Structures are given as C-alpha cells and as structure tokens.
Amino acid sequence: MWFIAREHTQAEYRWIAQLGGGKRVNMPWWGGFDWRAWNLPSLLDWLVPVLACAAVYFVVTL
C-alpha cells in the first residue's frame, strides 16, 4: 500500500502543476485519480513492487 499511496500523492502534485494552475485549492477530490496525471513510469513505480510482493507472498505460502 505504501507504493500505491506514494505514487498517488505524486499524481496529485502532477495534477496541481499541470491542470490546477499550481494551486492545491484548485484540485478536486479525484485529482489524483485523473488519468492525465499518470504516465507509464509512475504506473510501473507502484505496479512492479506490488506484483513482486504478491509473488513472494504466494511462493512463501504455497
């Protein structure tokens, strides 16, 4: 969850910079979920660690 929360926060900051005129007050509650604030590296920054942790969990529990 830490990886997801970190990237979501970064997406919020990108949204503020790109679409909110640099002001946090302009961001709606869903700003961090807006697809325009995400890019491939940011998706991979949370997806790869989550998949690696899940793989380790499933290998250990089998």
N, C-alpha and C positions, 0 to 999 in steps of 0.2 A: 504494500500500500504506500510505502514511503516514496517509491519511484514514481508511482502514478500521481501522488499529491505534489511532488516536486515539479513534474512536467506540467501539471495543470496550473500551478502557480506561475510558471514561466509563460504558459499560453495566455494567462490573464495579463501579464506585463506586456506581451507582444500585442495583444488586443488593444490595450491602452495606448501603446505607442503608434500602432498602425491606424486604428479606427476611432479611438476615443479622444483624439486631439491632445494626447499627452496628459490627460486628467482622469484620475481614477473615478471621480464622481460621474463621468460620462459612461462608464461601463455598466451594462445591465447585469443582472444576476447570472445570466447564462453566457457571459462574455468569454469565460474560459473554455466553454464547450463549443464555441463557434469554430467551424472547420477552417475559416480563413486565418485563424491564429495558430494553426498547426501546420507542420511540414514533416517531411519524411524523417529527418534526423530526430526531431522531437518525439515522433511516434516510436521510433526504434529505441530511443533512450529509456522508455518505460516498458516497451513490449519485450525486448530481449532479456532484461533482468527478471521480469515476471515469468517468462517461459522457462528460463534457466532454473529459477527457484522451484517452479512447479515440477520440472523434470527431476530435480534432485529429490523432492518430496516423494514422487511416485516411485522412484528407484529404491529409496530407503524403505518405504512402506510395503513394498512387494515381497 
